[in-house]
Amino acid sequence: MSPQSRSERNPYNTGHVITTARTLMRTDGLDVPLTAIARSCGTSRNFLYANWKSASELHHLALKAELAHAFDEAQRTCPSDGTTPGIIDHLTHVARVVRRHPTTAAIARSSPMALVAAHTAIEGPLIDVATERIGDLLYPLVPRGGVWGDLALKSRTWKILWIARPAALCPEAVGDQRWEDTLDSAFTELLRDLLSPWPPVQ
């Protein structure tokens, strides 16, 4: 039996545990305890603690997976073509996916102060995932070296994340089309201002 087959048959592998945490967090946000994750996985709290140490660690892993999912979802429904307008449309869609995601709303209900803190966080695993994915999207704007070949463009990854958070972390706007349109429009305009110098004129 191949290692992959053994992993698929093992109900306690990392993928299964993180998927379970993601599912539970879509309802209860950061209030999901280790005990509930263990029960839904069909294992024990001690097993999860031995492997992941705390519910908070599983929450972070689940949120990293959800953030990656938001970028992947945007790639399926609004793929970037590598041009400045295409990147702007793609990033606006990512912000919309995060805003409408049930986990965002669940965290706003269960841990409002954590959502407030997320607006101004300057480091952490979610920041790392977001800046890396944004950097990947910006790469085509400088044919030689991408964000690593243009320090000004590289600095835009952090700036984009900073202006994206008010648009993405606003679950109370969901269902109010005018409010959502305003958030998307403001984010789009700010992105346009940030990215207008690229690609550089030859």
ABEGO torsion letter per residue (X at the ends): XBAAAAAAABAABAAAAAAAAAAAAAAAEAABBAAAAAAAAGBBAAAAAAAAGBAAAAAAAAAAAAAAAAAAAAAAABBBAGBAAAAAAAAAAAAAAAAABAAAAAAAAABAAAAAAAAABABEAAAAAAAAAAAAAAAAABABGEAAABAAAAAAAAAAAAAAAAAABBAAABGBAAAAAAAAAAAAAAAAAAAAAOBBBX
